[in-house]
Amino acid sequence: MEALLPVLKSHPGPSVLLFSLLFRVVHRLLQRLPLPKVVRQDGFRSWKWRNLSVSMVHSLLTGTWALTCVVVWPETLSNIHSYHTPLSYLLVCVSTGYFMHDAGDIILTGHARGSWEFLLHHALVMWCFLYSLYTQLYVAGAVIALFVEVNSVTLHLRLMLKLAGAQSSSMYYINKFTNLFTYVIFRLCTQLYLTWYIFHNYSWLDHGGYFLSTMMVMNIMILIYFYRLLRADFFSRSKSHVGQNGTHNNNSKRFLSE
């Protein structure tokens, strides 16, 4: 790992591109897995399922990796500006590669209009992560930001269950409460901590205004989606409304459906 780090640091752009291609390979491999019948019958659902499958792999990998980095190297939490380890730098490289791959998959398959929220999110993340990789600053902040991938596991599972028409299953019921818990702990609290850190240290942080404005946009997006999540899973008007809403969302060409 020590020998690999100088290569990554001297060529962050090509390194990210390499990991993006590796996620493309993962995408190809996952295409060999069978699809649920209801998903297989529709072209958009099939693409969305495969896209979410790659996202699930990324979330399982990077969410676990980010937590491990903080447990093994606690300084990651306190020195967000300048602290990093070889493994944390590699983590940010890998994750940036995923976001590049996912953005490319959405655009090249013609789903950009219905997935603009995801593309905006990916653009903001990639700019911040690439800044960290090229300057070797805020790498620890990027690692902490990847805590949200713990919640992304349950978010992706939720969407996949809806695609498969399994909103009435016990798995969906359990996952919606697990998803709520992880959303608050690993997404909202993570965003709150990073926003507080930038506010508290704004006077001396490099390009603090850029990162603060980025965080505020992300915060707005996350709160809006949290409201939509609560409305869809916990405050539906009636069972019939839920059924109609579920069917509508499954057929919708919008990637980020409720």
N, C-alpha and C positions, 0 to 999 in steps of 0.2 A: 504493500500500500504506500509506503514511504517513497518507493521508486516511481510509482504511478502518479503521485501528486504533482511533481514538477511538470510532467507532460500535460496534465489537465490544466494547470495554471497557465502554462505557456501557450496553450491552444484551446481556450474555453469554447470558442465558436464551433470548431470541428468536433470537439468532444460532445457537445450538445447534439450536433447533427448525427453523430454516430449512435447515440442513445435513442434519438428519434427513429432512426432506421431499425434499431433493435426492437422498439415497440411496434414497428410495422411488421416485423417478423412474428412477434407475439400475436398480432392481429390475424395474420395468415394462419397461424397454428390453431387459434381459437375457432376459425371458420370450419374446421373439421369436426367440431363438436355438434351434436344434434340440437335442433331448435324445438321448442314447444310448438305443437301443431298450430295453435292460434297465431303464433308469431310467424311461422313459416309461410302462412297463407298471404301475408302482406309484405310487399317489398320494403316499405318504410320501417315497419316494425322489425323486420329482419336486420336491416342496417343498424337501427337503434339498439337492438339487443347486442349485436356484435361490438358496437362502439362502447356500450356500457360494460361489456365483458372485459375489454382492455382497460377501461377506467377502474374496474374492480381490482384487477391485478395491480395497477399502479397504487391504488389506495391501500390495499393490504400490505404491499411492499413498503411504501414510503411512510405510511402512518406508523407502522411498527418500528421502522428504521429511525424516524424522528424521535419517538419516545425513548428508544434505546440510547440515542445520542445524549439526551438530556439526563437520563438516569446514570449513565457511565461518566459523563462530563457535565456536572451540575453548573459549571461556570457559563454554559451555553445560555442559561436563563438570565443571568445577571449582566453579562458582557455582550449584549446583542450587537454592538457596533463593530467590534474588532476581533472577537474570539471565534476560532474555528479549528477543527481537527481535520485530518485527511478524510475520515469517513463522512463528516458533515459536508465537506466541500464536494465529495463524490455524490452524496445524496442530492444536493442542489443541482448538480450536473444531470443526474438521472431524471429528476423530476422535470427540469426544464425541457429535456428531450421529449418527455411524455406530452407536455403541453403543446410543444411544437407539432408533434405527430397528430394529436387530437384536433388541433386547429386546422391542420392540413386535411385531415380526413373529413371534417365538417364542410370545408370550403370546396374541396375537389369532388365531393359526391353531390354537390348542389343543394346542401341543406343550410347554407349560411343565413338565409332570411329568417328561417324558423328557429335558428340557434344563436341569434345575435347576442343574447345575454351570456351564453357560454363563451363566445368569441371575445366579448368585451372583458370578461373575467380572465380569460387566457392571456389576452394582450397585456393587461395590467400585471399579472403574475410574471409573465416572461420578461417584461421590461425591468421589473424589480430584481428578479433572479439573475438576469444577464448582467445587470449592474453589479450585483454581488460577486459574480464569477470573475468579471473583468477587473474589478477594483479590490477584490478580496475583503470587502467590508460588508457588514450586515449579513454574513453567511449564517451566523447564529440566529438572526432574526428570521431568515428564510426557513431554517430548520424548525423553529417554533411555529411559524406560519403553517408548516406541513402537519401540525397537530390536527388541523381540520380534516385531514384525510381519514382519520379514525371515524369521524362522522360520515364522511363520504361513502364508507363501506355500507352503512345502513341506508343512506340516501339512494345509492345505486341499487341496492337490493329492493328497496321500495318501488323504484321505477320498473325494475325487471318483473316484479310480481304483478304490477299493474299491467304491464305489457302482456303477461301470460293470463290475464283475467282472474287473478287469484286474490282479489281484494277481500273476499269473504273467508279466506283461509286463516287457520290459527297462526301460521307463520307471519302473515301480514299483520295480524293483531298484535303479536309479540313484538314484531319489528317496529311498529309505529311508536310504541312506548320506548323501546331501545333507541330509536332514531331521535325522539324528543330529548332523551337524556344526553345522548352524545352531541346533539346539536347545541345544547346549552353549555355543556362542559368543554367540549373540544373545538367548537366553532365560535360561539358568542364570547366565551371567556378568553379564548385565544386572541380574538380581535380586540377585545377590551384591554387586555394586557399590552399588546403591541401598540395600540393607540395611546394608552397611558404613558408608555415608555417614551414614545416620540414627543408627546406634549411635555413630559417632565424634563427631557434632555434636549429640547428643541434648540436651545441657544448655541450648543456646540456641535450638534450632529451635522455631518456632511450631507448636503442636499436634503435637509430636514423638511423643507416645504414640499418638495416633490413627493417624498414618502408619506407625509401627513395627508396631502390631498388624495393620494392613491388610497390610503387607508380609509379616508372618509367616504370615497366612492364605494369601496368594498363594503364598508359598514352599512351603507344605505341598501346596497343590493342584498346583503345577508338578512337585514331586518325585514325587507319586503318579502323575501322568500320564506322567512320564518312565519310571517303572517299568513302567507298563502298555504304553507304547510299545516298550520294550526287550523285554518278554515276548512281545508280539505279533509283532514284526518280526524278532527275532534269537534268541529262545529258545523257539520253538514246539516242542512235543513231537515232532511228526511231520508229514509232508506231509498225511496224511489229516486230522490235527487242524487243520492250517492251513485246509484246504478247508472243513471243517465250521464252523470258527470264522468264516471269511470270510463264508460264507453266512448264518450266524446274525447277524453284525453288520450285514450289508446289509439284512436284513429287520427288524432291531430297531427299536423305536420310540424308543430312546434316541439323542439327537443325538450325544453324545460317545461314540462306540463305539470299540473298539480297532481 
